Amino acid sequence: MNETAVAASAAAEKIRAARRRGVRTIELRPSRATGTAVSNIRVTDGMTCEVEEGSWTLRVDLPEKWGGNDRGPNPGVYGRAALGSCLAMTYVRWAAENELPIRSLGVRIEADYDARGELGMADVTPAYTQVRYVVEVESDAPADEVRRVFDDAETRCPYLVVWRDPIAMVRDLRISGTGGA
């Protein structure tokens, strides 16, 4: 086994072990399966936002041509990155769990939009009109086996489901200040 194959095998075992620990933890304490993720976002200058969650801080902004300060990627970059990286990680997890060898994996997200909706110029949705993802995988396994594992993985990919299936959105608007009742 060459050095790259050994490293891949070790990574796959680490991924399998982590999943199995997580499953065992939840089997023993089912309440550990649910929780609430919280991100705090503050506007710092114009439309520049600082996002904090746990020990992570991210900057989000718009390009100057859209009124931003161009101090970070726009929300769409993070959204597409969340979808693509979640798909990639989920494929890798299920490949490891099924002992499916992967030599390389890449995901490309393509999202079509019409900026008129975001700018309030027309009766057009500000949402993407279509999202496509292209998955390129290199594996020595038979194509049917790769397809089976990847199809199974997609049923467990949180951000694919978030993007694909409608979910309840709840707004709690809290207004303070001195402006009237």
C-alpha positions in Angstrom: 0.0 0.0 0.0 1.5 3.4 -1.0 1.7 6.3 1.3 -1.3 8.1 -0.1 -3.4 4.9 0.2 -2.3 4.5 3.8 -3.3 8.1 4.6 -6.7 7.6 2.9 -7.2 4.4 4.8 -6.4 6.0 8.1 -8.7 9.0 7.4 -11.5 6.6 6.5 -11.0 4.7 9.8 -11.0 8.0 11.7 -14.3 9.0 10.0 -15.9 5.6 10.7 -14.8 5.6 14.3 -16.2 9.1 14.9 -19.5 8.2 13.3 -19.8 5.1 15.5 -18.9 7.0 18.6 -21.6 9.5 17.8 -24.2 6.7 17.2 -23.2 5.0 20.4 -23.5 8.3 22.4 -27.0 8.9 21.1 -28.0 5.3 21.7 -27.0 5.7 25.3 -28.4 9.2 25.7 -31.0 10.0 23.0 -31.4 13.6 24.3 -27.9 14.3 22.9 -29.3 13.9 19.3 -31.1 17.3 19.4 -30.0 20.8 20.0 -30.0 24.3 18.7 -27.2 25.9 16.7 -26.9 29.6 17.3 -25.1 32.1 15.1 -24.9 35.8 16.2 -24.6 38.3 13.4 -23.8 42.0 13.9 -23.6 44.7 11.3 -20.3 46.5 11.8 -20.1 49.0 9.0 -22.6 49.6 6.2 -23.6 46.0 5.3 -20.4 44.3 6.6 -21.4 41.6 9.1 -19.4 39.7 11.6 -20.8 36.2 12.3 -19.9 34.5 15.5 -20.6 30.9 16.5 -18.6 29.2 19.2 -15.0 30.0 18.6 -15.5 30.9 15.0 -15.8 34.4 13.5 -16.7 34.9 9.9 -17.0 38.1 7.9 -19.8 38.6 5.3 -20.2 41.5 3.0 -21.3 42.6 -0.5 -19.1 43.9 -3.2 -18.8 47.7 -3.5 -20.9 47.7 -6.7 -23.8 46.5 -4.5 -23.2 49.0 -1.7 -21.0 46.9 0.5 -17.4 47.3 1.5 -16.1 44.1 -0.1 -14.6 42.9 3.2 -15.7 39.3 2.9 -17.6 36.9 0.7 -21.3 37.6 0.2 -24.0 35.4 1.8 -24.5 33.4 -1.4 -20.8 32.3 -1.3 -21.3 30.9 2.2 -24.7 29.4 1.3 -23.3 27.6 -1.7 -20.2 26.6 0.3 -22.4 25.2 3.0 -24.3 23.1 0.5 -21.2 21.9 -1.5 -19.0 21.1 1.6 -21.9 19.4 3.3 -22.4 17.2 0.3 -18.7 16.4 0.0 -18.3 15.6 3.7 -21.4 13.4 3.7 -20.2 11.5 0.6 -16.8 10.9 2.3 -18.5 9.8 5.6 -20.7 7.3 3.8 -17.9 6.1 1.6 -15.8 5.5 4.7 -18.7 3.7 6.5 -19.2 1.5 3.4 -15.5 1.0 2.9 -15.8 2.5 -0.6 -12.4 3.7 -1.7 -12.3 7.3 -2.9 -9.1 8.7 -4.4 -10.5 12.2 -5.1 -13.8 14.0 -4.7 -15.0 17.4 -5.8 -18.4 19.1 -5.8 -19.3 22.2 -7.8 -22.4 24.2 -7.0 -24.1 26.2 -9.8 -26.9 28.6 -8.8 -29.0 30.6 -11.3 -30.4 33.9 -10.1 -32.1 37.0 -11.4 -30.8 40.1 -9.5 -34.0 42.1 -10.3 -35.8 40.2 -7.5 -33.2 41.2 -4.8 -33.3 44.8 -6.1 -37.1 45.0 -6.0 -37.2 45.8 -9.7 -39.7 43.2 -10.9 -42.1 40.6 -9.7 -39.2 38.1 -9.7 -38.1 35.9 -6.8 -34.9 36.9 -5.1 -34.3 33.1 -4.6 -32.2 31.0 -7.0 -34.2 29.8 -9.9 -32.3 26.6 -10.1 -29.4 25.0 -8.2 -27.3 22.2 -9.7 -24.5 20.3 -8.2 -21.8 18.4 -10.1 -20.0 15.6 -8.2 -16.7 14.3 -9.6 -15.4 11.3 -7.8 -12.4 9.0 -8.6 -12.8 5.5 -7.1 -11.7 2.0 -7.9 -15.1 0.7 -6.9 -17.7 -0.3 -9.5 -19.8 2.7 -10.6 -23.0 1.1 -9.4 -21.6 0.8 -5.9 -20.4 4.4 -5.9 -23.8 5.5 -7.1 -25.6 3.4 -4.4 -23.4 4.8 -1.6 -23.7 8.4 -2.8 -27.5 8.1 -3.3 -27.7 6.8 0.3 -25.5 9.6 1.5 -27.7 12.3 0.0 -30.6 11.2 2.1 -28.5 12.1 5.2 -27.0 15.4 3.9 -28.5 18.2 6.2 -27.8 21.1 3.8 -29.1 19.3 0.8 -32.4 18.7 2.7 -32.5 22.3 4.0 -32.1 23.6 0.4 -34.5 21.0 -1.2 -37.3 20.8 1.3 -39.3 23.7 2.8 -38.9 24.2 6.5 -40.6 26.4 9.0 -39.1 29.8 9.4 -40.1 31.8 12.5 -39.2 35.5 12.9 -39.1 37.2 16.3 -38.8 40.9 15.6 -37.7 42.9 18.7 -37.9 46.6 18.3 -36.4 49.1 20.8 -35.6 52.8 20.8 -37.5 56.0 21.2 -39.7 56.0 18.0 -43.4 55.8 19.0 -45.5 53.0 20.2 
